[in-house]
Amino acid sequence: MKRILVTGAAGFIGSHLCEKLLQNGEFVIGIDNFNDYYDSSVKRRNIRFSQNQENFRLHEVDIRSNEFLNLMNDLDVDHIVHLAARAGVIPSVENPNATFTNNVIGTQNILEVCRRYEIPKLTAASSSSVYGSRTGGSFKETDMVSTPESPYAASKVMNEIMGYAFNKAYGTKMTFLRFFTVYGPRQRPDMAIHAFVRRIVIDKHLTVYGSPKTSRDYTYIDDIVSGVISAINYDGDYDIFNLGNSSPVFLGDLVDIILELTDTNVDVEWLPGRVGDVPMTYADISKAENILGYSPDTSIRDGVENFVKWFHEVTDLI
């Protein structure tokens, strides 16, 4: 049994990961500050299942604080999975200071914890946004990431670089995972699929920023969690992996799928794209397939259908 600490444990990805780790027989220590980025009651509902498990402990604390650093002195941890972040490209353009204080200072504290308490392995969330603006071809881990298009993307590039430096200086094993547009039940309310479904079902009108021909490599939550667990079990020194679906979907096609699965016919208003948005994302996952055994198998239609079912189940709660 591993003792695994998960930051951002009550968030979208974190809560799903905690549940899977517990089901796999691990002891999980969850860290979350339940900030006001969105309604904290959503996150408290997310973590409810895990809190009822014997092998789970939750600490409500901010990873940027001295309280967190001191708390770690009392915890016996084999592995940290660092998911806590101020997420989102557009929010980072609107409030870059919040992005950098959460993502850069927060990650610096996680790295300091690994150094101070000699934690042997860190698995951390990065993002497809590090690749910047591209108009063709799949994104490979060996591609240059020196042209981020948003403060959020820049913060994730900085995290990877800081991790590399700590790996070389202190020997902590590091794996960074570049997530590609993760979606599914519990998805944050500001993310596209959640926002689109809400507007269609509740507002009966949909406004979409960007061109119908922009595309994203939407990746279902269960596939992402499977990849994260494989990365936890990976024993490399320092590495970066893309975790995507490797099957980009045009924004116009996504809207059509959502309209079909919600059985609605509403007006769709298309507006110009926003600062920080990129025209496409497309993961080359061959490295993750070969080394981690990563194999996403959820189609966009099946994944959106699962999300719509979940949305209808909890609409009165969110």
Disulfide bonds with the S-S distance in Angstrom:
none
